[in-house]
Structures are given as C-alpha cells and as structure tokens.
Amino acid sequence: MRNWMQPALVAAAHGAVVSVVVSAVFSAALGVGCGGGGESAQPVLTWTAIPDANAESLKAKYEPISAYLAEKLGVVVKYKPVADYTASVEGFKTGDIQLAWFGGLTGVQARAAIAGARAIAQGAEDPTYKSYFIAHKDTGIEPSDAFPTALSEHAFTFGSQSSTSGRLMPEYFLRQATGTSPAEFFTQGFSFSGAHDKTALMVQSGAQVKCGVLSYKKYDQMVAEGEIDPDICRVVWTTPTYADYNFTAHPRLEEMFGEGFTDRLQAALIAMDDKALLDAFPRSALIEATNADFDKIAETAEELGLVRQGRD
C-alpha cells in the first residue's frame, strides 16, 4: 500500500505548501496595494468637506475631486465624509484629515488649533461671499435694503451652529443692525437646521419655521434646480460681503509626502478648470488663499465666543 499511496501523499503535501505560499503572497500584495496597515503601506491623503448639504449627494460630487488630485499629485487620495461641521474640525485636529474644504469659521477654528495649518485655496467668489435672509410669503415680509426687523415676529432658523454664512456672519450683522442678540431679537424663538438646504426647505414648507438665513450660493443653486420656489421662499435681505469657504492644509502633509508637497497641492487645486469638478463646490474657479484673508472672520468669531484666542 505504501508504494502506491506515497506519491499521492507527497503531491498533496506539495500542493498544500504551494497553496500557503500563494495565499501569503496574495495577502501581502493586498496589504501593499490597499494601504493595509503595514509599514510599507502607501500614505493616503485624506480630505473632507463641511457637510453643508445632503451627505450622499456630497460624496457623489466630491469623489471625482479625489481622482483629479490623485492624478495630478501621484498619490492616493480619499474623500472621507463627516457627520457635521464639528467633526470636520476634530478630524483635522487629530491629523486623520489632512485637507479640508472648510467654511470661514471652521477654517479659523482648525487653523487656531494646529500650528502651521495653511489656507491654500478658495473659490473665486469667496472673498466676497454673502448670506440671504429668507422668509415664507405668508409672513408678508418684503425685500428691503434695510435689515427687516419684522423677522423678530416669526420662528427662525440658522444653519449649522459652526456655519459662517448660515450663522456667524448673519448673527454678526443682526447684532449690528438691531443691537440685540438672537435670543433677545427672535421673540418666537430660533433654532439650527444643520445645513443650508434644510434651512431653505424648512422655510419653504412653513410648517416649523417661516424665516431663516443661508448661503446665497446654495439658495441660488436650489432655485436653479427647481427645489425652491423664490415666490414662496423669498430673499428679503442680503448681507454685506465677507470672506468664506477655503481649502486648509494640515502641516502633516509635508511629513507624509515630502517638503514642498503643500505648494504642489495648492497649485493642483488652483489649476482645476474642469467645470464639472468646480460645480461640486460650486465655484467658477479656485484661487490662492492665505490665513490672513480670514482675519475678519477670526475677529468676529472671537467677539461672539465661537473660537478661542491662541491655540489649544
């Protein structure tokens, strides 16, 4: 029996060894190719954007940006969605996120927390951004050049608590115009919707609130796409302009990809000229930005207690 079984046993043993070797090689290849945790894994540039609209729609819009940057820079790039504005700042502070499309306030908060963080790009429209105060037609509030004090008689919603165009600057201008805080001004109470599109839809419905404030970009986009009827959800006041959205880079990028990488990243963003990619923000172009461009936002945030002076 030994004579005819021995070749079979040897062959089986040989096959098992080959199988183990092939499996090990395949597993190692997966680890390297997917950034799978080993020391040899390729570093990944992880970026995010403040969730100022529906999360699923943002993911679909932003994934092509990752592909563009990967091709331009020759590195692996991954978009990481976040739950809210605060999560985008926290992810940046820990270094898990190395690039973020922030609003003016969240950018200031992130850079205040991380020495060496840089604003590197902004939309061509961002140095002169603005907010729309909106009201349901049933309020009877008409568009005006002066701040509409009749807003005080209706339930009101801001956007996110950390939004520049949906909270910080509107509150600043409200205080300037009325000499009161939101708590004092809105006699029917106020709330935070969490996102610009939610603010517009809530005001158009009129069921919970009849007035609110949001980014002019998001309102105009929703009107153009037929989501908002401007005859029902009216713009009643437009704020003065201010600086807003920006790409902010973490200093860790220089450690991950080498000295000068942040400048290369800035150049790649500014060179983006594909309308389909720019529409994701939406912007007509991206231009250079510096931390100093947002000094007014930082001062306003400190006045309202929304950012700590110095670094934490």
C-alpha positions in Angstrom: 0.0 0.0 0.0 2.9 2.3 0.8 4.1 2.0 -2.8 1.0 3.5 -4.5 0.0 5.9 -1.7 3.4 7.6 -1.2 3.3 9.6 -4.5 -0.2 10.9 -3.7 0.8 11.9 -0.2 3.9 13.8 -1.5 1.8 15.5 -4.1 -0.8 16.5 -1.6 1.8 17.9 0.8 3.4 19.8 -2.1 0.1 21.3 -3.1 -0.6 22.4 0.4 2.7 24.2 0.6 2.2 25.9 -2.7 -1.3 27.0 -1.6 0.0 28.5 1.6 2.8 30.4 -0.3 0.4 31.7 -2.9 -2.0 32.8 -0.2 0.7 34.6 1.7 2.0 36.4 -1.4 -1.6 37.4 -2.4 -2.3 38.7 1.1 0.9 40.7 1.1 0.0 42.2 -2.2 -3.4 43.2 -0.9 -1.8 44.8 2.1 0.5 47.0 0.0 -2.0 47.8 -2.8 -4.7 48.8 -0.4 -2.7 50.7 2.2 -3.4 47.8 4.5 -1.7 48.8 7.7 1.9 47.7 7.3 4.9 50.0 7.5 5.3 49.7 3.7 1.7 50.8 3.1 1.5 53.9 0.8 0.4 57.1 2.7 -3.1 58.3 1.8 -4.1 62.0 1.5 -7.4 62.0 3.3 -9.7 65.0 2.8 -13.2 66.1 3.7 -15.7 69.0 3.3 -18.1 70.5 5.8 -21.5 68.8 5.3 -23.5 71.9 4.3 -25.9 69.7 2.2 -27.1 66.1 1.9 -24.2 63.8 2.7 -24.9 61.3 -0.1 -25.0 64.0 -2.7 -21.7 65.4 -1.4 -20.0 62.1 -1.6 -21.0 61.7 -5.3 -19.8 65.2 -6.1 -16.5 65.0 -4.3 -15.2 61.6 -5.3 -14.1 62.9 -8.7 -12.1 65.6 -6.9 -10.1 62.7 -5.3 -9.4 61.2 -8.7 -8.3 64.5 -10.1 -5.9 65.2 -7.2 -4.5 61.6 -7.3 -3.7 62.0 -11.0 -2.1 65.5 -10.6 -0.1 64.6 -7.5 0.7 60.9 -8.0 -0.5 59.9 -4.5 -3.5 58.0 -3.2 -6.4 60.4 -2.3 -9.5 59.5 -0.4 -12.6 61.6 0.4 -13.9 61.0 3.9 -17.4 62.2 4.7 -18.1 63.6 8.2 -21.3 63.8 10.2 -21.2 67.6 10.9 -19.1 70.7 10.9 -17.6 69.9 14.3 -16.5 66.5 13.1 -14.6 68.1 10.2 -12.6 70.3 12.6 -12.0 67.5 15.1 -10.7 65.2 12.3 -8.3 67.9 11.1 -7.1 68.5 14.7 -6.2 64.8 15.1 -4.4 64.7 11.8 -6.8 62.0 10.4 -7.8 64.5 7.8 -5.0 66.5 6.1 -7.1 68.7 3.8 -10.5 70.2 4.3 -12.9 72.3 2.4 -14.0 74.5 5.3 -16.3 77.4 5.8 -14.7 80.6 7.0 -15.4 79.9 10.7 -14.5 76.2 10.7 -11.2 77.0 8.8 -10.4 79.6 11.5 -11.1 77.1 14.2 -9.0 74.4 12.6 -6.0 76.7 12.0 -6.2 78.1 15.5 -5.8 74.6 16.9 -2.9 73.4 14.6 0.3 75.4 14.3 1.4 75.6 10.7 -2.0 74.8 9.2 -2.5 76.9 6.0 -5.4 78.2 4.0 -4.2 77.4 0.4 -7.2 78.0 -1.9 -10.6 79.5 -2.1 -13.4 80.0 -4.6 -13.2 83.0 -6.9 -16.4 84.1 -5.2 -15.3 83.5 -1.6 -13.6 86.8 -0.9 -17.0 88.5 -1.5 -19.4 85.9 -0.1 -22.8 86.8 1.3 -25.9 85.4 3.1 -29.6 85.6 2.3 -32.2 86.1 5.0 -35.3 84.4 3.6 -39.0 84.4 4.6 -42.1 82.5 3.6 -44.5 84.6 1.6 -47.2 84.2 4.2 -45.1 86.4 6.6 -45.8 89.4 4.3 -42.1 90.5 4.7 -41.0 92.2 1.6 -37.4 92.5 0.2 -35.6 95.5 1.7 -32.2 97.3 1.7 -32.6 97.8 5.4 -32.5 94.9 7.8 -36.1 93.5 8.1 -36.9 93.8 11.8 -40.3 92.1 11.2 -38.3 88.8 11.2 -38.4 89.1 15.0 -42.1 88.1 15.0 -41.6 84.7 13.4 -39.8 81.4 14.3 -36.4 81.5 12.7 -33.7 79.0 11.8 -29.9 79.4 11.2 -28.0 76.6 9.5 -25.2 74.8 11.4 -24.0 76.4 14.6 -20.5 76.4 13.1 -21.5 77.8 9.7 -20.0 81.1 8.5 -22.8 82.0 6.1 -25.6 80.2 8.0 -24.8 81.5 11.5 -21.6 83.5 12.3 -21.9 86.4 9.9 -25.7 86.6 9.9 -25.6 86.8 13.7 -22.9 89.5 13.4 -25.0 91.6 11.0 -28.1 91.1 13.1 -26.4 92.4 16.2 -25.1 95.4 14.2 -28.5 96.2 12.9 -30.6 95.7 16.0 -28.2 96.0 18.9 -29.6 92.7 20.3 -28.6 89.0 20.4 -30.6 86.4 18.5 -32.1 85.3 21.9 -33.4 88.8 22.5 -34.4 89.5 18.9 -36.4 86.5 17.9 -39.4 86.6 20.2 -40.8 83.4 18.7 -37.5 81.5 19.2 -34.8 80.3 16.9 -33.1 77.0 16.0 -30.3 75.5 13.9 -31.3 73.3 10.9 -27.8 71.9 10.5 -27.4 72.6 6.8 -28.2 75.3 4.2 -30.5 73.1 2.1 -32.5 72.1 5.2 -33.0 75.8 6.1 -34.4 76.6 2.6 -36.7 73.6 2.6 -38.0 74.3 6.1 -38.8 77.9 5.3 -40.5 77.0 2.0 -42.6 74.4 3.9 -43.5 77.0 6.6 -44.6 74.2 9.0 -42.0 74.7 11.7 -40.3 78.0 10.8 -41.1 80.7 8.4 -37.8 82.6 8.3 -34.1 81.7 8.1 -30.7 82.5 6.7 -28.4 80.6 4.4 -25.6 80.8 1.9 -26.5 82.7 -1.2 -24.8 80.1 -3.3 -26.9 77.2 -2.0 -30.2 79.2 -2.3 -29.4 80.3 -5.9 -28.5 76.7 -6.8 -31.7 75.3 -5.3 -33.8 77.8 -7.2 -31.9 77.0 -10.5 -32.5 73.3 -9.9 -36.2 73.8 -9.1 -36.0 72.7 -5.4 -37.1 76.1 -4.2 -39.8 78.5 -5.4 -38.5 82.0 -5.0 -42.1 83.3 -4.9 -42.8 81.3 -1.8 -39.4 81.2 -0.2 -38.3 84.9 -0.7 -35.0 86.6 -0.2 -35.8 89.6 2.0 -32.4 90.8 2.9 -28.8 90.3 1.6 -25.9 90.8 4.0 -22.7 92.8 3.2 -19.9 90.6 1.8 -17.3 88.8 3.8 -14.7 86.0 3.2 -15.9 82.4 3.5 -15.0 78.9 2.2 -11.4 77.7 1.8 -9.2 74.7 1.4 -7.0 74.4 4.5 -3.9 72.0 4.5 -2.5 70.2 7.6 1.2 70.6 8.2 1.4 66.8 8.4 1.3 66.7 4.6 4.9 67.7 4.5 5.9 64.8 6.7 3.7 62.3 4.7 4.7 63.3 1.2 7.9 65.4 1.5 8.9 69.0 1.7 7.0 71.3 -0.8 4.0 69.0 -1.2 1.6 71.5 0.2 2.7 74.0 -2.5 2.2 71.3 -5.1 -1.3 70.6 -3.7 -2.1 74.3 -3.8 -1.0 74.5 -7.5 -3.2 71.5 -8.4 -6.3 73.0 -6.8 -5.8 76.3 -8.5 -5.2 74.6 -11.8 -8.6 72.9 -11.6 -10.5 74.1 -14.6 -13.0 71.4 -15.4 -16.4 72.8 -14.9 -17.8 69.5 -13.7 -15.3 69.4 -10.9 -15.7 73.1 -10.0 -19.5 72.7 -9.9 -19.1 70.3 -6.9 -18.3 73.3 -4.7 -19.9 75.2 -6.7 -17.3 77.8 -7.9 -16.3 79.3 -11.2 -12.6 78.8 -10.3 -10.3 78.2 -7.3 -7.8 81.0 -6.4 -5.0 81.3 -3.9 -5.8 81.9 -0.3 -3.8 82.8 2.8 -4.6 82.7 6.5 -4.7 86.5 6.6 -7.7 86.5 4.2 -9.8 85.3 7.1 -8.6 87.7 9.8 -12.1 89.4 9.9 -13.8 86.1 10.4 -11.4 85.3 13.2 -12.1 88.6 14.9 -15.8 88.2 14.6 -15.7 84.6 15.9 -13.7 85.7 18.9 -16.2 88.5 19.6 -19.1 86.0 19.6 -17.1 83.4 21.6 -17.0 80.9 18.8 -13.3 80.5 18.7 -10.7 80.5 21.4 -7.9 83.0 21.2 -4.5 81.4 20.8 -4.0 77.7 20.2 -5.4 74.7 22.1 
